Amino acid sequence: MRCPPRGCRRRPSARTWPASSSAHFTCHGYTDPAHPMESGLVLAPRGTSTPPTKHIRRLSVAQRGTTLLRPARLADHPSVPALLTLRACSSAWQAETNRGDEFAGLTRVFLQAGARSVLSTLWNVDQESSGRQVSALYARMTADPDAPLWVCYWRAQRDLLDQADAPWLAHPYHFAPMVLNGDWR
């Protein structure tokens, strides 16, 4: 899969964000409805090849500190990437109490932390189709840096729908799992 326009790192560092226009995360998302700023992205433990756990509540406080990227880390940073792509399954999911409030959950806390735009997933995504979609988005952003973000995203969706060699991508499960929130211009 192609990475964002400025390249990517296996484990992003907040020190590199000022030079980045976007940051891409393919991982698990964790939402704490009682303490939204304790929500975050579950990353693999630093220095290991162990995959991240989906069961964040089973980890100790110290383990959470090394595996959970909380929005507060973004809020404390002077410069946050304009676009955060959260290709974490169900990263835009809403709890039963928040249905209809599109600014609850991970999307909201990352926007509050300073991201201009957040691209997040509405359900558990297919690895291949979501990878194709974000690759097409980044290619569009690179090819036409002056185009509004929503246009690049819409064209990336159209690219997916127009792939004659993969008609299965025309199902909404594959071309519509992500939503763009925040400043879509």
Secondary structure, DSSP 8 states (H G I E B T S, - for coil): ----TT---SS--GGGGGG-SEEEE-SEEE--TTSGGG-EEE---TT------S-GGGS-HHHHHHHEE-HHHHHTSS---SEEEE-SBTTT---GGGTT-TTSSHHHHHHHTT-SEEEEESS---HHHHHHHHHHHHHHHHH-TTS-HHHHHHHHHHHHHT-TT-GGGGSHHHHSSEEEEE---
